[in-house]
Amino acid sequence: MPRPEPADAPEATAPASAASSVEPVRIVEIPLGDPRIKDFVAFHWKHYRGDPHWTPQLDADLLGNKVLGVTGLLTPEHPYHRTAEVTHFMAYRGSKPVGRISGAINHRFNDYYYGKYAFFGFFECVNDQAVANALFDAVRAWAQMRGADTLRGPGEYSNATHERQACLIDGFDTDPVVELTHNPPYYRELIEGYGFEKAMDYHAYMIDLTQPVTDRLHRIAQAVRAKGEISTRPVDMSRFADEVRLVIDIYNQAWANNWGFLPITDWEADMLAEALKPIIDPGLVRFAYRNGEPVAVLGAFPDPNWALRPRWKWYGDSDYVRIARLLVMRKKIPRVRLMFFGIVPGNRRLGADALLFEEVHAYAVSKGYTHCDVSMLLEHNELILRASEFMGGHRYKTWRIWDLKL
C-alpha cells in the first residue's frame, strides 16, 4: 500500500529505525546550480567503493569539464533543463551522507504523453528503509507541489527510452556495458517497500560472437540478397554528423509506438555524435535500404566501460586516468553493445534484420570481438526478444522501472 502523505517541507528529518543509527535522517535539498551538487555526485564513489562491477559515467558527464569541453547534465547550462524542472536531495545521519535522489518534471515527456509524470532518479542509498523512505518522501512532496499525479523511476532525471535508467533486479555478477546501470540487490526492496509498483521491465541478452550463427540465418540473408530489394552499407565517417541524424531518424520512426519512447531531439543527436565518435568502429554500424530509401539500422559500439571501470588503485580513478586508459585499450576491447536497432514500420518482414546482423556479426568476428550485449529490450516486445534468442543470445540482466500514484 502507498505510504501516507509526506510533509511539504524541503528540508525535513525522519526518525531513525530501531535497526539503524540513533541519529535521525536529515534531508537537504540541493537545487540545480548549487555548488553542493559535487557532494551529490561524489556520494556514489563512496557508496560503491570496491564494487568489482560498478562503472559510472565520467564525472564530467554530470558536472561538466571545460578542459574536456563537456557540459554536465547536472549543470544549469545543459540543454536538458530548457524543458525540465529538477532538484536534488541528500540524506544524512549526522554529518554522514547516506543517500541521494533527484526529482524531475520533464515537460517534453508530459506534453508527448498528455501526462502529469514526475521522475525520481540518481537514486543511491544505504541498506536502510528509513533513509529510503525519507528520500522518497522528499521527492514525492516536491512532485505533488508541481501537480504530478504519478512518480516514476529510477532513471537519471527521467525515463525516456534513450536515457540511462532503471534499477537492476537480476544479473548483479556481471559488468554493466556503456550507458547501463548497476546497483546493489537491495534497491528493489527499498523501492517496493515504500509502495512503488512495477511499471516495466527491460532485459539484456548476451551473444557469444565466437559461436557461429545458425544456418537458418544464413539462408534468410542469402534469400534477401538474391531478391535484390534490400541493400546495405556501413556508416560513412566522412559525414558522421549526418549519419548520426539518419540513425536518429530511423530510430524515431521505428520506436515511436514503444513504451516510454520520446523522440530524440537535434541537441541530443549532436551530443550523441560527440560521445560516440571517439569509440565507434564503422564496420559495426550498418544501414539497410529498400529501393534506395533507408529503412533499417543496426548500430553496435565497442564498450568503453571495459576500460572505464574503476580500478580502485592508489593513483585514483579521475576522469583523466580513466580516459587515458580508454585511449590505450580502445583497440583491444572485446565486447560491444548493440545500442541501435530499428526498422521503419512497413518494412519489418523483409529480412533486413537478418541481413544486417549477419554482416555485422561477420565483421565483429573478423576484428576479434567476442561478445555482444543486446539491450535494453522491453519485456513485452516478443519480436525483438525472439530475434535476440535467434541470434544466439541468452538473457543475462533485467532492470525495472516503478510507478507510484500520487
C-alpha positions in Angstrom: 0.0 0.0 0.0 1.2 3.5 -0.6 2.6 5.4 2.3 0.8 8.3 3.9 1.2 11.8 2.5 4.6 13.3 3.3 5.3 16.7 4.7 5.8 19.5 2.2 9.0 20.9 3.8 12.1 20.8 1.5 14.3 20.1 4.5 13.0 17.6 7.0 14.0 14.8 9.3 12.7 11.3 9.8 13.1 9.2 12.9 15.7 6.5 12.8 14.5 2.9 12.7 15.4 0.6 15.6 17.8 -1.3 13.4 19.8 1.7 12.3 21.7 4.6 13.9 20.1 6.6 16.7 20.7 9.8 14.7 17.6 10.8 12.7 17.7 11.0 8.9 18.2 14.6 7.7 17.2 15.6 4.2 18.8 18.5 2.4 17.6 19.9 -0.9 20.3 20.9 -3.4 18.8 23.0 -6.3 20.2 23.0 -9.8 23.2 25.2 -9.8 24.1 24.8 -6.1 27.8 24.0 -5.6 26.9 21.2 -3.3 25.9 19.2 -6.4 29.6 18.0 -6.2 28.8 16.2 -3.0 25.7 14.7 -4.7 28.0 13.2 -7.4 30.8 12.2 -5.0 28.4 10.1 -2.9 28.3 7.2 -5.5 32.1 6.9 -5.4 32.0 6.3 -1.7 28.9 4.1 -1.8 30.3 1.7 -4.4 33.9 1.7 -3.1 35.5 -1.6 -4.1 32.5 -3.0 -6.1 34.1 -5.0 -8.9 31.3 -4.3 -11.4 30.0 -0.8 -10.9 31.0 1.5 -13.7 29.8 5.1 -13.6 29.8 7.7 -16.4 32.6 10.2 -16.2 32.2 12.9 -13.6 32.4 15.4 -16.5 29.3 14.0 -17.9 27.5 15.1 -14.8 29.4 18.1 -13.5 30.9 19.4 -16.8 34.6 20.0 -17.6 35.9 22.9 -19.5 39.2 21.2 -20.4 37.3 18.2 -21.9 34.7 20.5 -23.5 31.8 18.7 -21.7 28.6 20.3 -20.4 27.4 18.3 -17.5 23.9 17.0 -17.2 23.6 18.3 -13.6 24.6 21.9 -14.5 22.1 24.7 -15.5 23.8 25.1 -18.9 22.8 21.6 -20.1 20.1 21.7 -22.8 18.0 19.2 -20.8 16.9 21.9 -18.5 15.4 24.0 -21.3 12.2 21.9 -21.0 12.5 20.4 -17.5 12.4 21.3 -13.8 14.8 19.4 -11.5 16.0 19.3 -7.9 18.2 17.0 -5.8 18.1 15.7 -2.2 20.8 14.3 0.0 20.1 12.2 3.1 22.4 12.5 6.1 22.7 10.8 9.5 24.5 13.4 11.5 27.3 14.6 9.1 27.5 11.3 7.2 25.8 11.1 3.8 23.7 8.0 3.5 21.6 8.5 0.3 20.6 10.8 -2.6 17.8 11.2 -5.1 16.7 13.7 -7.8 13.3 14.9 -8.8 12.4 16.0 -12.3 9.4 17.2 -14.3 10.2 16.5 -17.9 7.7 18.8 -19.7 8.5 17.5 -23.1 7.7 13.9 -21.9 4.5 15.1 -20.3 3.4 17.0 -23.4 4.1 14.0 -25.6 2.0 11.7 -23.4 -0.5 14.2 -22.1 0.5 13.1 -18.7 1.5 14.5 -15.3 4.6 12.5 -14.5 7.4 13.3 -12.1 10.5 11.2 -12.1 12.9 10.2 -9.4 16.5 9.5 -10.4 20.2 9.3 -9.4 18.9 7.1 -6.6 21.6 5.7 -4.3 21.0 4.6 -0.7 22.5 2.6 2.1 20.5 -0.5 3.0 18.1 1.3 5.4 14.4 1.6 4.7 14.1 4.7 6.9 16.7 6.5 4.7 15.0 5.4 1.5 11.6 6.5 2.9 12.9 9.9 3.8 14.3 10.4 0.3 11.1 9.2 -1.4 9.0 11.4 0.9 11.1 14.5 -0.1 10.8 13.9 -3.9 7.2 12.9 -3.6 6.3 16.2 -1.8 8.3 18.1 -4.4 6.4 16.4 -7.2 3.0 16.9 -5.7 3.6 20.6 -5.2 4.1 20.7 -9.0 0.9 18.9 -9.8 2.3 15.5 -10.7 -0.1 12.5 -10.3 2.5 9.8 -10.9 6.1 9.4 -9.6 8.1 7.1 -11.9 11.7 5.9 -11.7 14.5 5.4 -11.2 16.5 6.9 -14.0 18.9 9.7 -14.3 16.5 12.6 -14.5 13.7 10.8 -16.3 12.7 7.6 -18.1 12.6 8.2 -21.8 13.8 5.0 -23.6 17.0 6.6 -24.8 18.1 7.7 -21.3 20.3 6.0 -18.8 17.8 4.5 -16.5 16.1 1.7 -14.4 17.1 -0.4 -11.4 19.0 -3.7 -11.9 17.0 -6.6 -10.4 18.8 -9.6 -11.9 22.4 -10.0 -13.2 24.4 -8.4 -10.4 27.5 -10.5 -11.0 28.3 -9.1 -14.4 29.7 -5.7 -15.5 27.3 -3.1 -17.0 28.1 -2.1 -20.5 28.0 1.5 -21.7 25.0 3.6 -20.6 23.6 0.8 -18.5 23.1 0.9 -14.7 24.4 -1.3 -11.8 23.2 -1.2 -8.2 23.0 -3.4 -5.1 20.3 -6.1 -5.0 18.5 -4.5 -2.0 17.4 -1.4 -4.0 14.3 -3.3 -5.2 13.3 -4.0 -1.6 13.7 -0.3 -0.7 11.7 0.9 -3.6 8.9 -1.7 -3.3 8.9 -1.3 0.5 7.9 2.3 0.0 4.9 1.3 -2.1 6.0 1.6 -5.7 4.5 -0.8 -8.2 6.1 -2.3 -11.3 5.7 -0.3 -14.5 8.0 -2.0 -16.9 11.0 -4.4 -17.1 13.9 -4.3 -19.6 16.1 -7.2 -20.5 19.6 -7.6 -21.8 20.9 -10.5 -23.9 24.5 -11.6 -24.4 25.6 -13.1 -27.7 28.8 -15.1 -27.8 30.3 -14.0 -31.1 32.8 -16.8 -31.1 29.9 -19.2 -31.8 28.7 -19.5 -35.5 25.3 -18.1 -36.4 22.7 -20.6 -37.4 22.3 -22.0 -40.9 18.8 -20.6 -41.0 20.1 -17.1 -40.5 22.5 -17.6 -43.4 19.7 -18.9 -45.6 17.4 -16.0 -44.8 20.2 -13.5 -45.5 21.1 -15.2 -48.8 17.4 -15.2 -49.9 17.2 -11.4 -49.1 20.3 -10.7 -51.2 19.0 -12.8 -54.1 15.8 -10.9 -54.2 17.7 -7.7 -54.6 15.2 -5.4 -52.9 17.4 -4.7 -49.8 20.9 -3.2 -50.0 23.2 -2.4 -47.1 26.2 -0.1 -46.3 28.4 0.8 -43.4 28.4 4.2 -41.7 30.3 6.9 -43.6 32.7 8.5 -41.2 33.4 11.4 -43.6 30.0 12.8 -42.9 29.5 11.4 -39.4 27.1 14.1 -38.1 24.7 13.5 -41.0 24.9 9.7 -40.4 24.0 10.1 -36.8 21.0 12.2 -37.9 20.0 9.3 -40.1 20.3 6.8 -37.3 18.1 9.0 -35.1 15.5 9.5 -37.9 15.2 5.7 -38.3 15.1 5.2 -34.5 12.4 7.8 -34.1 10.2 6.1 -36.7 11.0 2.6 -35.5 10.4 3.1 -31.8 7.5 5.6 -32.0 5.0 3.1 -30.5 7.2 1.7 -27.8 6.5 2.2 -24.1 8.4 5.2 -22.7 9.5 6.4 -26.2 10.3 10.1 -26.6 11.7 11.4 -29.9 15.4 12.2 -29.8 16.0 15.9 -30.4 18.6 17.6 -32.5 20.7 18.6 -29.5 20.6 15.1 -28.2 21.7 13.8 -31.5 24.6 16.3 -31.5 25.7 15.2 -28.0 25.3 11.5 -29.0 27.6 12.1 -32.0 30.2 13.8 -29.9 30.1 10.9 -27.3 30.2 8.1 -29.8 32.7 9.3 -32.4 35.9 8.5 -30.3 34.8 4.9 -29.8 33.0 4.0 -33.0 34.1 1.1 -35.2 32.5 1.9 -38.6 32.1 -1.8 -39.5 29.7 -2.3 -36.6 27.1 0.3 -37.8 25.2 -0.6 -41.0 22.2 0.8 -42.8 19.7 -1.1 -44.9 18.0 0.5 -47.9 14.8 -0.6 -49.7 14.8 0.6 -53.3 17.1 3.4 -52.3 15.3 4.5 -49.2 16.8 4.0 -45.7 14.6 1.5 -43.8 16.7 0.0 -41.0 19.9 0.5 -38.9 21.9 -1.8 -36.7 24.4 0.0 -34.6 26.8 -1.7 -32.2 29.7 0.1 -30.4 32.8 -1.1 -28.6 32.1 -0.9 -24.9 34.2 1.9 -23.3 33.2 0.5 -19.9 35.7 -2.2 -20.5 38.4 0.4 -19.9 36.5 2.9 -17.8 35.6 0.5 -15.0 37.2 1.9 -11.7 40.3 0.0 -10.7 40.4 1.4 -7.1 44.2 1.8 -7.3 46.4 4.3 -5.4 46.6 6.6 -8.4 42.8 7.1 -8.3 40.1 6.9 -10.9 39.8 10.5 -12.1 38.3 11.3 -15.5 41.8 11.9 -16.9 43.1 8.5 -15.6 40.0 6.7 -17.0 40.2 8.5 -20.4 43.9 7.7 -20.7 43.1 4.0 -20.0 40.4 4.1 -22.7 42.8 5.6 -25.3 45.3 2.8 -24.5 42.8 0.0 -24.5 40.2 1.0 -27.1 41.6 -1.2 -29.9 41.6 -4.2 -27.6 38.0 -4.0 -26.3 36.4 -7.5 -26.8 32.8 -6.5 -26.0 30.3 -4.5 -28.0 26.8 -3.2 -27.2 24.1 -3.2 -29.8 22.6 0.2 -29.0 20.5 1.0 -32.1 18.4 -1.5 -33.9 15.3 -0.4 -35.7 13.2 -1.0 -38.8 10.9 1.6 -40.2 7.2 0.5 -40.0 6.1 -1.2 -43.2 9.5 -2.8 -43.7 9.7 -5.3 -40.8 9.2 -8.6 -42.5 11.6 -8.2 -45.4 14.7 -9.8 -43.8 16.7 -6.6 -43.4 17.3 -7.6 -39.8 18.8 -10.9 -40.7 21.0 -9.3 -43.4 22.3 -6.6 -41.1 23.0 -9.0 -38.2 24.8 -11.5 -40.4 27.1 -8.8 -41.9 27.8 -7.1 -38.6 28.5 -10.5 -36.9 31.0 -11.4 -39.6 32.8 -8.1 -39.3 32.9 -8.3 -35.5 34.4 -11.8 -35.6 37.0 -10.7 -38.1 38.1 -7.9 -35.7 38.3 -10.1 -32.7 35.2 -9.1 -30.8 34.0 -11.9 -28.6 30.7 -10.8 -27.1 27.7 -8.6 -27.9 25.3 -7.1 -25.4 21.8 -6.5 -26.8 19.9 -4.1 -24.6 17.6 -2.6 -23.3 14.7 -4.7 -24.6 11.1 -4.1 -23.4 9.8 -7.2 -21.7 6.7 -7.3 -23.9 8.5 -6.8 -27.2 8.3 -10.5 -28.2 9.5 -9.9 -31.7 12.9 -8.4 -30.6 13.3 -10.9 -27.7 12.8 -13.8 -30.1 15.2 -12.2 -32.5 17.8 -11.9 -29.8 17.5 -15.6 -29.0 17.5 -16.5 -32.7 20.9 -14.6 -33.0 22.3 -16.8 -30.2 21.7 -14.6 -27.2 20.8 -15.6 -23.7 19.1 -13.3 -21.2 21.6 -12.2 -18.5 20.2 -9.0 -17.0 16.9 -7.4 -16.1 16.1 -3.9 -14.9 12.8 -2.5 -13.6 11.0 0.9 -13.5 8.3 1.6 -11.0 5.3 3.9 -10.6 3.7 5.4 -7.5 0.3 7.0 -7.9 0.2 10.4 -6.1 
